[in-house]
Amino acid sequence: MWKKFCNWLLYKCMGWTAEVTEAHPGKFIICLAPHTSNWDFFIGQLYIGAKGMRCNFLMKKEWFFWPLGTIFRKMGGITVHRQKHNSLTDSLAEVAKSAKTFCLCITPEGTRSKNPEWKKGFYYIALKANLPILLYGLDYERKLIQCTKAVVPSGDIDKDMREIKLYFKDFKGKKPEKFTIGEL
């Protein structure tokens, strides 16, 4: 029922389409960009629901107040304390290694504001747990959700991050002025 509803709302009512050519193994990281609006979360959740997938996501602790915190946790939300350095990447990599299945969606900008310095936690989790990174782009101009590339971290973070950022260069976020891939 939920899957049908999400399909109907995302594709029929809202007019979005999806072009996903990458296989989804049992364990992977989703790198989702651009992230310029809270609508990105809503679109992402509809897509996940329409696919019948279960995927965790990271969200700053300020969103986990009652009653939203309970709802977000049930949806797969993982609290991020941005001021603390608590080796979240290490613990998530360990969870990924020991889990039968694992899907974690991360927005590399780490904020809805323009940020040329992308966070690299998603990369380190994938590297430590030996997971592929599926690149998912949201293009509001074309109403397109696209995943046509996956990156397996090589350990050469500069080379891999350049490849990742270049994938997203032509996507138009809800607020395009708030998105940048930074200098390469």
OpenMM code with the backbone's topology and positions (N, CA, C; nanometers):
from openmm import Vec3, app, unit

residues = "MET TRP LYS LYS PHE CYS ASN TRP LEU LEU TYR LYS CYS MET GLY TRP THR ALA GLU VAL THR GLU ALA HIS PRO GLY LYS PHE ILE ILE CYS LEU ALA PRO HIS THR SER ASN TRP ASP PHE PHE ILE GLY GLN LEU TYR ILE GLY ALA LYS GLY MET ARG CYS ASN PHE LEU MET LYS LYS GLU TRP PHE PHE TRP PRO LEU GLY THR ILE PHE ARG LYS MET GLY GLY ILE THR VAL HIS ARG GLN LYS HIS ASN SER LEU THR ASP SER LEU ALA GLU VAL ALA LYS SER ALA LYS THR PHE CYS LEU CYS ILE THR PRO GLU GLY THR ARG SER LYS ASN PRO GLU TRP LYS LYS GLY PHE TYR TYR ILE ALA LEU LYS ALA ASN LEU PRO ILE LEU LEU TYR GLY LEU ASP TYR GLU ARG LYS LEU ILE GLN CYS THR LYS ALA VAL VAL PRO SER GLY ASP ILE ASP LYS ASP MET ARG GLU ILE LYS LEU TYR PHE LYS ASP PHE LYS GLY LYS LYS PRO GLU LYS PHE THR ILE GLY GLU LEU".split()
positions = [
    Vec3(0.0821, -0.1197, 0.0000),
    Vec3(0.0000, 0.0000, 0.0000),
    Vec3(0.0873, 0.1273, 0.0000),
    Vec3(0.1875, 0.1298, 0.0895),
    Vec3(0.2764, 0.2465, 0.0993),
    Vec3(0.3540, 0.2663, -0.0307),
    Vec3(0.4023, 0.1560, -0.0874),
    Vec3(0.4784, 0.1604, -0.2118),
    Vec3(0.3924, 0.2202, -0.3246),
    Vec3(0.2687, 0.1757, -0.3357),
    Vec3(0.1771, 0.2278, -0.4386),
    Vec3(0.1503, 0.3765, -0.4185),
    Vec3(0.1309, 0.4143, -0.2926),
    Vec3(0.1036, 0.5552, -0.2618),
    Vec3(0.2235, 0.6421, -0.3008),
    Vec3(0.3451, 0.5993, -0.2630),
    Vec3(0.4659, 0.6765, -0.2948),
    Vec3(0.4860, 0.6865, -0.4458),
    Vec3(0.4641, 0.5775, -0.5187),
    Vec3(0.4717, 0.5793, -0.6648),
    Vec3(0.3733, 0.6800, -0.7233),
    Vec3(0.2504, 0.6731, -0.6773),
    Vec3(0.1444, 0.7617, -0.7264),
    Vec3(0.1801, 0.9083, -0.7004),
    Vec3(0.2208, 0.9390, -0.5773),
    Vec3(0.2488, 1.0775, -0.5399),
    Vec3(0.3723, 1.1328, -0.6127),
    Vec3(0.4809, 1.0573, -0.6132),
    Vec3(0.6063, 1.1050, -0.6721),
    Vec3(0.5993, 1.1139, -0.8242),
    Vec3(0.5515, 1.0089, -0.8868),
    Vec3(0.5573, 1.0018, -1.0332),
    Vec3(0.4320, 1.0571, -1.1017),
    Vec3(0.3159, 1.0223, -1.0520),
    Vec3(0.1909, 1.0669, -1.1175),
    Vec3(0.1545, 1.2108, -1.0795),
    Vec3(0.1495, 1.2380, -0.9503),
    Vec3(0.1063, 1.3709, -0.9048),
    Vec3(0.2135, 1.4782, -0.9204),
    Vec3(0.3355, 1.4445, -0.8800),
    Vec3(0.4420, 1.5445, -0.8797),
    Vec3(0.5203, 1.5475, -1.0113),
    Vec3(0.5060, 1.4452, -1.0940),
    Vec3(0.5663, 1.4456, -1.2262),
    Vec3(0.7147, 1.4136, -1.2331),
    Vec3(0.7703, 1.3520, -1.1301),
    Vec3(0.9117, 1.3153, -1.1313),
    Vec3(0.9322, 1.1885, -1.2133),
    Vec3(1.0543, 1.1690, -1.2615),
    Vec3(1.0947, 1.0454, -1.3274),
    Vec3(1.2240, 0.9995, -1.2630),
    Vec3(1.2594, 0.8743, -1.2867),
    Vec3(1.3839, 0.8203, -1.2326),
    Vec3(1.4594, 0.7490, -1.3431),
    Vec3(1.5898, 0.7727, -1.3453),
    Vec3(1.6805, 0.7013, -1.4349),
    Vec3(1.7885, 0.6398, -1.3467),
    Vec3(1.7713, 0.5128, -1.3179),
    Vec3(1.8628, 0.4422, -1.2285),
    Vec3(1.9155, 0.3205, -1.3029),
    Vec3(2.0430, 0.3249, -1.3384),
    Vec3(2.1036, 0.2159, -1.4146),
    Vec3(2.2033, 0.1356, -1.3319),
    Vec3(2.2389, 0.1858, -1.2148),
    Vec3(2.3357, 0.1154, -1.1301),
    Vec3(2.2667, 0.0086, -1.0459),
    Vec3(2.3286, -0.1079, -1.0392),
    Vec3(2.2778, -0.2151, -0.9537),
    Vec3(2.2934, -0.1745, -0.8075),
    Vec3(2.2008, -0.2200, -0.7258),
    Vec3(2.2038, -0.1932, -0.5825),
    Vec3(2.2388, -0.3234, -0.5106),
    Vec3(2.3659, -0.3369, -0.4704),
    Vec3(2.4038, -0.4604, -0.3996),
    Vec3(2.3410, -0.4625, -0.2599),
    Vec3(2.3715, -0.5624, -0.1833),
    Vec3(2.3154, -0.5737, -0.0481),
    Vec3(2.3630, -0.4658, 0.0470),
    Vec3(2.4814, -0.4105, 0.0211),
    Vec3(2.5379, -0.3062, 0.1076),
    Vec3(2.5947, -0.1956, 0.0202),
    Vec3(2.5572, -0.0709, 0.0519),
    Vec3(2.6070, 0.0424, -0.0258),
    Vec3(2.5790, 0.1736, 0.0467),
    Vec3(2.6480, 0.2768, 0.0008),
    Vec3(2.6262, 0.4137, 0.0462),
    Vec3(2.5623, 0.4895, -0.0696),
    Vec3(2.4651, 0.5738, -0.0391),
    Vec3(2.4099, 0.6653, -0.1390),
    Vec3(2.4656, 0.8035, -0.1091),
    Vec3(2.5300, 0.8619, -0.2079),
    Vec3(2.5752, 1.0006, -0.2015),
    Vec3(2.4717, 1.0801, -0.2807),
    Vec3(2.3948, 1.1645, -0.2128),
    Vec3(2.2838, 1.2368, -0.2743),
    Vec3(2.3134, 1.3867, -0.2800),
    Vec3(2.3050, 1.4429, -0.3995),
    Vec3(2.3285, 1.5865, -0.4173),
    Vec3(2.2484, 1.6325, -0.5397),
    Vec3(2.2245, 1.7574, -0.5557),
    Vec3(2.2473, 1.8648, -0.4591),
    Vec3(2.1444, 1.8612, -0.3455),
    Vec3(2.1846, 1.9174, -0.2334),
    Vec3(2.0966, 1.9278, -0.1167),
    Vec3(2.0802, 2.0764, -0.0855),
    Vec3(1.9735, 2.1360, -0.1379),
    Vec3(1.9543, 2.2809, -0.1240),
    Vec3(1.8234, 2.3172, -0.0554),
    Vec3(1.7425, 2.2165, -0.0210),
    Vec3(1.6098, 2.2435, 0.0341),
    Vec3(1.5634, 2.1250, 0.1176),
    Vec3(1.4727, 2.1497, 0.2113),
    Vec3(1.4134, 2.0399, 0.2876),
    Vec3(1.3287, 1.9501, 0.1983),
    Vec3(1.2885, 1.9998, 0.0820),
    Vec3(1.2134, 1.9186, -0.0135),
    Vec3(1.2943, 1.7979, -0.0591),
    Vec3(1.4265, 1.8067, -0.0576),
    Vec3(1.5127, 1.6956, -0.0981),
    Vec3(1.4834, 1.5717, -0.0135),
    Vec3(1.4651, 1.5927, 0.1156),
    Vec3(1.4341, 1.4827, 0.2072),
    Vec3(1.3001, 1.4192, 0.1693),
    Vec3(1.2014, 1.5027, 0.1439),
    Vec3(1.0676, 1.4546, 0.1088),
    Vec3(1.0714, 1.3737, -0.0216),
    Vec3(1.1387, 1.4277, -0.1233),
    Vec3(1.1513, 1.3579, -0.2525),
    Vec3(1.2257, 1.2258, -0.2322),
    Vec3(1.3331, 1.2287, -0.1566),
    Vec3(1.4109, 1.1081, -0.1293),
    Vec3(1.3297, 1.0007, -0.0584),
    Vec3(1.2513, 1.0411, 0.0398),
    Vec3(1.1686, 0.9450, 0.1125),
    Vec3(1.0592, 0.8859, 0.0237),
    Vec3(1.0030, 0.9677, -0.0644),
    Vec3(0.9038, 0.9149, -0.1590),
    Vec3(0.9683, 0.8144, -0.2540),
    Vec3(1.0880, 0.8452, -0.3011),
    Vec3(1.1592, 0.7545, -0.3917),
    Vec3(1.1888, 0.6212, -0.3228),
    Vec3(1.2425, 0.6279, -0.2018),
    Vec3(1.2747, 0.5073, -0.1245),
    Vec3(1.1472, 0.4253, -0.1026),
    Vec3(1.0383, 0.4949, -0.0674),
    Vec3(0.9100, 0.4265, -0.0471),
    Vec3(0.8595, 0.3617, -0.1745),
    Vec3(0.8715, 0.4320, -0.2870),
    Vec3(0.8248, 0.3797, -0.4157),
    Vec3(0.9046, 0.2558, -0.4578),
    Vec3(1.0314, 0.2500, -0.4194),
    Vec3(1.1171, 0.1357, -0.4522),
    Vec3(1.1032, 0.0221, -0.3514),
    Vec3(1.0380, 0.0506, -0.2390),
    Vec3(1.0253, -0.0511, -0.1348),
    Vec3(1.1567, -0.0772, -0.0639),
    Vec3(1.2426, 0.0237, -0.0617),
    Vec3(1.3749, 0.0112, 0.0008),
    Vec3(1.3699, 0.0572, 0.1459),
    Vec3(1.4671, 0.0127, 0.2203),
    Vec3(1.4910, 0.0617, 0.3555),
    Vec3(1.6300, 0.1236, 0.3532),
    Vec3(1.6400, 0.2512, 0.3882),
    Vec3(1.7687, 0.3198, 0.3826),
    Vec3(1.7785, 0.4167, 0.4996),
    Vec3(1.8870, 0.4067, 0.5741),
    Vec3(1.9121, 0.5004, 0.6828),
    Vec3(1.9633, 0.6313, 0.6258),
    Vec3(1.9575, 0.7342, 0.7062),
    Vec3(2.0071, 0.8652, 0.6655),
    Vec3(2.0609, 0.9381, 0.7876),
    Vec3(2.1522, 1.0303, 0.7633),
    Vec3(2.2084, 1.1126, 0.8702),
    Vec3(2.1359, 1.2458, 0.8735),
    Vec3(2.1124, 1.2963, 0.9954),
    Vec3(2.0447, 1.4241, 1.0109),
    Vec3(2.0941, 1.4899, 1.1405),
    Vec3(2.1122, 1.6208, 1.1352),
    Vec3(2.1629, 1.6905, 1.2540),
    Vec3(2.0682, 1.6738, 1.3728),
    Vec3(2.1272, 1.6696, 1.4917),
    Vec3(2.0535, 1.6394, 1.6151),
    Vec3(1.9403, 1.7376, 1.6432),
    Vec3(1.9521, 1.8590, 1.5914),
    Vec3(1.8497, 1.9596, 1.6179),
    Vec3(1.7128, 1.9198, 1.5633),
    Vec3(1.7066, 1.8308, 1.4657),
    Vec3(1.5780, 1.7855, 1.4095),
    Vec3(1.5134, 1.6755, 1.4926),
    Vec3(1.5855, 1.6201, 1.5885),
    Vec3(1.5343, 1.5052, 1.6637),
    Vec3(1.4651, 1.5479, 1.7937),
    Vec3(1.3770, 1.6458, 1.7851),
    Vec3(1.2950, 1.6854, 1.8990),
    Vec3(1.1605, 1.6135, 1.8885),
    Vec3(1.0878, 1.6071, 2.0011),
    Vec3(0.9593, 1.5368, 2.0021),
    Vec3(0.8559, 1.6185, 1.9273),
    Vec3(0.7728, 1.5605, 1.8435),
    Vec3(0.7596, 1.4187, 1.8092),
    Vec3(0.8408, 1.3787, 1.6864),
    Vec3(0.9066, 1.4759, 1.6193),
    Vec3(0.9794, 1.4440, 1.4962),
    Vec3(1.0910, 1.3425, 1.5176),
    Vec3(1.1595, 1.3503, 1.6311),
    Vec3(1.2696, 1.2580, 1.6574),
    Vec3(1.2256, 1.1128, 1.6496),
    Vec3(1.1123, 1.0832, 1.7092),
    Vec3(1.0584, 0.9469, 1.7068),
    Vec3(1.0265, 0.9045, 1.5640),
    Vec3(0.9665, 0.9935, 1.4883),
    Vec3(0.9301, 0.9648, 1.3491),
    Vec3(1.0559, 0.9437, 1.2645),
    Vec3(1.1540, 1.0349, 1.2770),
    Vec3(1.2770, 1.0242, 1.1986),
    Vec3(1.3540, 0.8955, 1.2315),
    Vec3(1.3596, 0.8587, 1.3584),
    Vec3(1.4289, 0.7350, 1.3956),
    Vec3(1.3589, 0.6140, 1.3343),
    Vec3(1.2283, 0.6139, 1.3381),
    Vec3(1.1514, 0.5032, 1.2792),
    Vec3(1.1746, 0.4942, 1.1277),
    Vec3(1.1964, 0.6087, 1.0644),
    Vec3(1.2226, 0.6126, 0.9205),
    Vec3(1.3669, 0.5720, 0.8857),
    Vec3(1.4528, 0.5639, 0.9868),
    Vec3(1.5924, 0.5262, 0.9627),
    Vec3(1.6914, 0.6366, 0.9927),
    Vec3(1.6454, 0.7414, 1.0572),
    Vec3(1.7324, 0.8549, 1.0886),
    Vec3(1.8371, 0.8234, 1.1937),
    Vec3(1.9565, 0.8729, 1.1692),
    Vec3(2.0686, 0.8600, 1.2618),
    Vec3(2.1126, 1.0007, 1.2983),
    Vec3(2.1173, 1.0270, 1.4275),
    Vec3(2.1505, 1.1596, 1.4784),
    Vec3(2.2985, 1.1923, 1.4592),
    Vec3(2.3249, 1.3138, 1.4102),
    Vec3(2.4621, 1.3617, 1.3962),
    Vec3(2.4812, 1.4800, 1.4912),
    Vec3(2.5787, 1.4669, 1.5800),
    Vec3(2.6178, 1.5753, 1.6700),
    Vec3(2.7369, 1.6435, 1.6040),
    Vec3(2.7105, 1.7529, 1.5346),
    Vec3(2.8140, 1.8145, 1.4513),
    Vec3(2.9276, 1.8773, 1.5308),
    Vec3(2.9027, 1.9114, 1.6568),
    Vec3(3.0079, 1.9750, 1.7364),
    Vec3(3.1029, 1.8721, 1.7978),
    Vec3(3.0568, 1.7461, 1.8088),
    Vec3(3.1383, 1.6416, 1.8705),
    Vec3(3.2154, 1.5651, 1.7644),
    Vec3(3.3360, 1.5276, 1.7994),
    Vec3(3.4142, 1.4396, 1.7126),
    Vec3(3.4085, 1.3007, 1.7772),
    Vec3(3.3093, 1.2225, 1.7325),
    Vec3(3.2811, 1.0961, 1.8007),
    Vec3(3.3014, 0.9734, 1.7126),
    Vec3(3.3842, 0.9830, 1.6120),
    Vec3(3.4164, 0.8717, 1.5215),
    Vec3(3.2918, 0.8018, 1.4678),
    Vec3(3.1959, 0.8806, 1.4246),
    Vec3(3.0728, 0.8266, 1.3669),
    Vec3(3.1044, 0.7418, 1.2437),
    Vec3(3.2023, 0.7848, 1.1642),
    Vec3(3.2371, 0.7073, 1.0444),
    Vec3(3.2879, 0.5680, 1.0825),
    Vec3(3.3687, 0.5591, 1.1872),
    Vec3(3.4187, 0.4283, 1.2310),
    Vec3(3.3042, 0.3387, 1.2769),
    Vec3(3.2148, 0.3932, 1.3586),
    Vec3(3.1059, 0.3097, 1.4106),
    Vec3(3.0100, 0.2681, 1.2989),
    Vec3(2.9816, 0.3575, 1.2030),
    Vec3(2.8934, 0.3206, 1.0921),
    Vec3(2.9589, 0.2187, 0.9995),
    Vec3(3.0894, 0.2295, 0.9808),
    Vec3(3.1614, 0.1305, 0.9008),
    Vec3(3.1551, -0.0067, 0.9675),
    Vec3(3.1683, -0.0121, 1.0985),
    Vec3(3.1593, -0.1388, 1.1714),
    Vec3(3.0190, -0.1983, 1.1607),
    Vec3(2.9169, -0.1142, 1.1728),
    Vec3(2.7787, -0.1609, 1.1558),
    Vec3(2.7607, -0.2185, 1.0161),
    Vec3(2.8108, -0.1475, 0.9163),
    Vec3(2.7984, -0.1926, 0.7772),
    Vec3(2.8670, -0.3275, 0.7562),
    Vec3(2.9851, -0.3439, 0.8133),
    Vec3(3.0594, -0.4695, 0.7969),
    Vec3(2.9835, -0.5887, 0.8551),
    Vec3(2.9217, -0.5679, 0.9707),
    Vec3(2.8569, -0.6802, 1.0394),
    Vec3(2.7120, -0.7028, 0.9948),
    Vec3(2.6526, -0.6069, 0.9271),
    Vec3(2.5121, -0.6201, 0.8850),
    Vec3(2.4989, -0.7072, 0.7610),
    Vec3(2.3851, -0.7730, 0.7488),
    Vec3(2.3547, -0.8518, 0.6296),
    Vec3(2.3269, -0.7597, 0.5110),
    Vec3(2.2506, -0.6541, 0.5376),
    Vec3(2.2230, -0.5516, 0.4366),
    Vec3(2.2513, -0.4163, 0.4992),
    Vec3(2.2867, -0.3201, 0.4143),
    Vec3(2.3195, -0.1869, 0.4664),
    Vec3(2.2994, -0.0849, 0.3555),
    Vec3(2.2212, 0.0159, 0.3850),
    Vec3(2.2017, 0.1300, 0.2946),
    Vec3(2.2029, 0.2556, 0.3797),
    Vec3(2.2878, 0.3489, 0.3449),
    Vec3(2.2969, 0.4758, 0.4167),
    Vec3(2.3051, 0.5874, 0.3146),
    Vec3(2.2136, 0.6835, 0.3271),
    Vec3(2.2112, 0.7987, 0.2363),
    Vec3(2.2709, 0.9193, 0.3073),
    Vec3(2.3664, 0.9834, 0.2396),
    Vec3(2.4336, 1.1003, 0.2961),
    Vec3(2.4399, 1.2097, 0.1902),
    Vec3(2.4120, 1.3327, 0.2329),
    Vec3(2.4291, 1.4486, 0.1450),
    Vec3(2.5685, 1.5056, 0.1734),
    Vec3(2.6571, 1.5034, 0.0753),
    Vec3(2.7968, 1.5390, 0.1010),
    Vec3(2.8196, 1.6854, 0.1382),
    Vec3(2.7271, 1.7729, 0.0998),
    Vec3(2.7457, 1.9134, 0.1366),
    Vec3(2.7298, 1.9329, 0.2870),
    Vec3(2.6525, 1.8458, 0.3508),
    Vec3(2.6329, 1.8523, 0.4951),
    Vec3(2.5439, 1.9664, 0.5401),
    Vec3(2.4883, 2.0401, 0.4469),
    Vec3(2.4032, 2.1551, 0.4778),
    Vec3(2.3234, 2.1909, 0.3532),
    Vec3(2.2176, 2.2685, 0.3733),
    Vec3(2.1402, 2.3159, 0.2576),
    Vec3(2.1978, 2.4460, 0.2030),
    Vec3(2.2953, 2.5016, 0.2709),
    Vec3(2.3602, 2.6245, 0.2254),
    Vec3(2.4725, 2.5900, 0.1279),
    Vec3(2.5158, 2.6902, 0.0518),
    Vec3(2.6246, 2.6698, -0.0438),
    Vec3(2.7521, 2.6328, 0.0315),
    Vec3(2.8110, 2.5189, -0.0043),
    Vec3(2.9293, 2.4711, 0.0656),
    Vec3(3.0259, 2.4057, -0.0329),
    Vec3(3.1325, 2.4744, -0.0703),
    Vec3(3.2296, 2.4161, -0.1641),
    Vec3(3.3156, 2.3059, -0.1004),
    Vec3(3.3196, 2.3022, 0.0322),
    Vec3(3.3995, 2.2021, 0.1043),
    Vec3(3.3099, 2.0869, 0.1487),
    Vec3(3.2919, 1.9897, 0.0613),
    Vec3(3.2042, 1.8778, 0.0925),
    Vec3(3.2607, 1.7919, 0.2050),
    Vec3(3.1710, 1.7385, 0.2854),
    Vec3(3.2083, 1.6455, 0.3922),
    Vec3(3.2518, 1.5140, 0.3274),
    Vec3(3.3430, 1.4452, 0.3909),
    Vec3(3.3967, 1.3225, 0.3325),
    Vec3(3.3622, 1.1972, 0.4124),
    Vec3(3.2757, 1.2114, 0.5120),
    Vec3(3.2384, 1.0968, 0.5962),
    Vec3(3.1822, 0.9810, 0.5161),
    Vec3(3.0983, 1.0108, 0.4174),
    Vec3(3.0394, 0.9041, 0.3356),
    Vec3(3.1492, 0.8238, 0.2654),
    Vec3(3.2541, 0.8937, 0.2227),
    Vec3(3.3656, 0.8293, 0.1532),
    Vec3(3.4408, 0.7364, 0.2490),
    Vec3(3.4689, 0.7855, 0.3703),
    Vec3(3.5452, 0.7059, 0.4658),
    Vec3(3.4660, 0.5850, 0.5151),
    Vec3(3.3357, 0.5996, 0.5309),
    Vec3(3.2539, 0.4837, 0.5695),
    Vec3(3.2632, 0.3777, 0.4607),
    Vec3(3.2454, 0.4198, 0.3356),
    Vec3(3.2517, 0.3263, 0.2228),
    Vec3(3.3899, 0.2616, 0.2120),
    Vec3(3.4949, 0.3402, 0.2304),
    Vec3(3.6315, 0.2886, 0.2214),
    Vec3(3.6576, 0.1849, 0.3311),
    Vec3(3.6220, 0.2198, 0.4550),
    Vec3(3.6478, 0.1304, 0.5691),
    Vec3(3.5653, 0.0021, 0.5626),
    Vec3(3.4437, 0.0115, 0.5081),
    Vec3(3.3548, -0.1055, 0.5028),
    Vec3(3.3597, -0.1746, 0.3662),
    Vec3(3.4417, -0.1223, 0.2750),
    Vec3(3.4553, -0.1782, 0.1402),
    Vec3(3.3200, -0.1811, 0.0667),
    Vec3(3.2544, -0.0649, 0.0623),
    Vec3(3.1233, -0.0523, -0.0005),
    Vec3(3.1303, 0.0379, -0.1229),
    Vec3(3.0454, 0.0128, -0.2219),
    Vec3(3.0353, 0.1068, -0.3335),
    Vec3(2.9540, 0.2293, -0.2912),
    Vec3(2.9823, 0.3401, -0.3567),
    Vec3(2.9068, 0.4642, -0.3355),
    Vec3(2.8226, 0.4859, -0.4605),
    Vec3(2.6906, 0.4810, -0.4453),
    Vec3(2.5999, 0.5077, -0.5564),
    Vec3(2.5717, 0.6572, -0.5596),
    Vec3(2.5928, 0.7189, -0.6748),
    Vec3(2.5749, 0.8630, -0.6880),
    Vec3(2.4330, 0.8909, -0.7364),
    Vec3(2.3550, 0.9535, -0.6512),
    Vec3(2.2164, 0.9887, -0.6811),
    Vec3(2.2054, 1.1406, -0.6918),
    Vec3(2.1582, 1.1878, -0.8055),
    Vec3(2.1376, 1.3302, -0.8252),
    Vec3(1.9900, 1.3629, -0.8317),
    Vec3(1.9539, 1.4759, -0.7711),
    Vec3(1.8172, 1.5293, -0.7793),
    Vec3(1.8215, 1.6516, -0.8685),
    Vec3(1.7487, 1.6474, -0.9778),
    Vec3(1.7442, 1.7612, -1.0690),
    Vec3(1.6016, 1.8143, -1.0746),
    Vec3(1.5801, 1.9277, -1.0096),
    Vec3(1.4457, 1.9858, -1.0024),
    Vec3(1.4019, 2.0451, -1.1353),
    Vec3(1.4968, 2.0926, -1.2140),
    Vec3(1.4634, 2.1507, -1.3437),
    Vec3(1.4014, 2.0448, -1.4362),
    Vec3(1.4585, 1.9249, -1.4342),
    Vec3(1.4086, 1.8160, -1.5182),
    Vec3(1.3166, 1.7206, -1.4419),
    Vec3(1.2984, 1.7455, -1.3109),
    Vec3(1.2226, 1.6562, -1.2228),
    Vec3(1.2727, 1.5130, -1.2397),
    Vec3(1.4031, 1.4975, -1.2210),
    Vec3(1.4701, 1.3710, -1.2461),
    Vec3(1.5520, 1.3266, -1.1255),
    Vec3(1.5341, 1.2012, -1.0890),
    Vec3(1.6183, 1.1350, -0.9899),
    Vec3(1.7081, 1.0423, -1.0711),
    Vec3(1.8389, 1.0612, -1.0606),
    Vec3(1.9292, 0.9870, -1.1486),
    Vec3(2.0422, 0.9220, -1.0705),
    Vec3(2.0664, 0.7948, -1.1029),
    Vec3(2.1820, 0.7222, -1.0500),
    Vec3(2.2380, 0.6383, -1.1637),
    Vec3(2.3392, 0.6927, -1.2305),
    Vec3(2.4002, 0.6234, -1.3441),
    Vec3(2.5489, 0.5983, -1.3224),
    Vec3(2.5918, 0.6144, -1.1975),
    Vec3(2.7342, 0.5945, -1.1688),
    Vec3(2.7514, 0.5488, -1.0243),
    Vec3(2.8464, 0.4602, -1.0062),
    Vec3(2.8878, 0.4174, -0.8724),
    Vec3(3.0391, 0.4294, -0.8658),
    Vec3(3.0884, 0.4601, -0.7478),
    Vec3(3.2326, 0.4734, -0.7261),
    Vec3(3.2718, 0.3782, -0.6133),
    Vec3(3.3739, 0.3004, -0.6383),
    Vec3(3.4325, 0.2176, -0.5328),
    Vec3(3.5567, 0.2916, -0.4852),
    Vec3(3.5585, 0.3330, -0.3573),
    Vec3(3.6721, 0.4116, -0.3085),
    Vec3(3.8055, 0.3403, -0.3288),
    Vec3(3.9006, 0.4122, -0.3871),
    Vec3(4.0331, 0.3567, -0.4161),
    Vec3(4.1330, 0.3871, -0.3047),
    Vec3(4.0966, 0.4827, -0.2187),
    Vec3(4.1912, 0.5295, -0.1177),
    Vec3(4.2567, 0.6600, -0.1595),
    Vec3(4.2512, 0.6930, -0.2873),
    Vec3(4.2998, 0.8215, -0.3387),
    Vec3(4.1823, 0.9192, -0.3316),
    Vec3(4.1651, 0.9799, -0.2160),
    Vec3(4.0460, 1.0611, -0.1907),
    Vec3(4.0343, 1.1802, -0.2852),
    Vec3(4.1458, 1.2441, -0.3191),
    Vec3(4.1388, 1.3597, -0.4093),
    Vec3(4.0865, 1.3191, -0.5470),
    Vec3(4.1374, 1.2106, -0.5999),
    Vec3(4.0939, 1.1616, -0.7315),
    Vec3(3.9470, 1.1189, -0.7270),
    Vec3(3.9117, 1.0417, -0.6231),
    Vec3(3.7746, 0.9911, -0.6128),
    Vec3(3.6740, 1.1039, -0.5884),
    Vec3(3.7087, 1.2006, -0.5034),
    Vec3(3.6168, 1.3124, -0.4766),
    Vec3(3.5991, 1.3986, -0.6011),
    Vec3(3.7030, 1.4153, -0.6780),
    Vec3(3.6913, 1.4892, -0.8044),
    Vec3(3.5909, 1.4200, -0.8968),
    Vec3(3.6028, 1.2879, -0.9094),
    Vec3(3.5110, 1.2095, -0.9932),
    Vec3(3.3666, 1.2215, -0.9421),
    Vec3(3.3494, 1.2147, -0.8117),
    Vec3(3.2168, 1.2247, -0.7507),
    Vec3(3.1572, 1.3631, -0.7761),
    Vec3(3.2340, 1.4665, -0.7482),
    Vec3(3.1840, 1.6027, -0.7673),
    Vec3(3.1495, 1.6308, -0.9137),
    Vec3(3.2309, 1.5836, -1.0047),
    Vec3(3.2036, 1.6062, -1.1473),
    Vec3(3.0723, 1.5420, -1.1913),
    Vec3(3.0356, 1.4309, -1.1299),
    Vec3(2.9085, 1.3669, -1.1634),
    Vec3(2.7910, 1.4621, -1.1381),
    Vec3(2.8015, 1.5417, -1.0326),
    Vec3(2.6898, 1.6264, -0.9898),
    Vec3(2.6902, 1.7663, -1.0517),
    Vec3(2.7886, 1.7991, -1.1318),
    Vec3(2.8073, 1.9373, -1.1778),
    Vec3(2.6873, 1.9946, -1.2535),
    Vec3(2.6110, 1.9136, -1.3244),
    Vec3(2.5010, 1.9663, -1.4059),
    Vec3(2.3625, 1.9538, -1.3421),
    Vec3(2.3558, 1.9004, -1.2212),
    Vec3(2.2260, 1.8872, -1.1549),
    Vec3(2.1820, 2.0221, -1.0986),
    Vec3(2.0528, 2.0497, -1.1107),
    Vec3(1.9949, 2.1747, -1.0600),
    Vec3(1.9090, 2.1441, -0.9378),
    Vec3(1.9535, 2.1924, -0.8236),
    Vec3(1.8784, 2.1733, -0.7000),
    Vec3(1.7548, 2.2609, -0.6965),
    Vec3(1.6742, 2.2428, -0.5958),
    Vec3(1.5532, 2.3250, -0.5776),
    Vec3(1.5917, 2.4728, -0.5742),
    Vec3(1.7029, 2.5023, -0.5088),
    Vec3(1.7573, 2.6389, -0.5034),
    Vec3(1.8986, 2.6335, -0.5610),
    Vec3(1.9105, 2.6403, -0.6949),
    Vec3(2.0399, 2.6180, -0.7607),
    Vec3(2.1522, 2.7091, -0.7132),
    Vec3(2.1191, 2.8277, -0.6678),
    Vec3(2.2213, 2.9220, -0.6216),
    Vec3(2.2912, 2.8733, -0.4933),
    Vec3(2.2326, 2.7726, -0.4275),
    Vec3(2.2909, 2.7196, -0.3039),
    Vec3(2.3766, 2.5952, -0.3261),
    Vec3(2.4049, 2.5622, -0.4517),
    Vec3(2.4817, 2.4414, -0.4806),
    Vec3(2.6099, 2.4737, -0.5539),
    Vec3(2.7173, 2.4109, -0.5103),
    Vec3(2.8455, 2.4204, -0.5797),
    Vec3(2.9237, 2.2912, -0.5582),
    Vec3(3.0020, 2.2553, -0.6557),
    Vec3(3.0927, 2.1416, -0.6376),
    Vec3(3.2298, 2.1907, -0.5907),
    Vec3(3.2442, 2.3232, -0.5794),
    Vec3(3.3696, 2.3810, -0.5336),
    Vec3(3.4766, 2.3750, -0.6413),
    Vec3(3.5976, 2.4094, -0.6021),
    Vec3(3.7090, 2.4043, -0.6966),
    Vec3(3.7620, 2.2628, -0.7055),
    Vec3(3.8003, 2.2231, -0.8259),
    Vec3(3.8510, 2.0863, -0.8445),
    Vec3(4.0002, 2.0863, -0.8678),
] * unit.nanometer
topology = app.Topology()
chain = topology.addChain("A")
for resn in residues:
    res = topology.addResidue(resn, chain)
    for name in ("N", "CA", "C"):
        topology.addAtom(name, app.Element.getBySymbol(name[0]), res)
